């Protein structure tokens, strides 16, 4: 059982926006600005999409954006494209005396 | 661009020790943290632990009694040992760079499939 909660799936039509939520607690998401998001295609390694809540690594399209409010972080994909269909995992730093990093269970993004 | 490659046996017997090595290329192993992360079949990701280039380690408390991570900077490699494995340890094991400030995982290996079975 994950320490973070994500919806099992979200879907949208090409060009639309979708938002994936990731809910934790004050011990992880709420306590730190260290939320990251990973995209994973079947059989492939995860890829970093967002770090430190809302920063994008070089090469990640600006269609991907992150935010946080209280104990919940969110990933928004604007202008949904076919290649965005994948699993997305949130991750949070969880401090020095508990799990150091906790992942969400993953959200499948599907195009309609 | 930093590249990571896992290597090691794909099949381990129950109660034995799982051993994997991650080789880092096209980048320095120094001044960074390096993690092991695993993903059981059809499940999510679990952080196992990390090591700093100077040898300092930090492990997931749920796995701490089983895990040893070591580093050989001269070979640009770091390694995972997971003792007393059971079928529940069957997973894809990834090595990943964890940054100079360990708050995210920016480069990943392709993953090593490890099955625990007699």
Interface residues (C-beta under 8 A of the other chain):
Chain A: X2 X34 X36 X38 X44 X45 X46 X47 X48 X51 X52 X57 X89 X91 X93 X98 X99 X100 X101 X102 X103 X104 X105 X106
Chain B: X43 X44 X45 X46 X47 X50 X58 X60 X61 X62 X94 X102 X103 X104 X105 X106 X108 X109 X110 X111
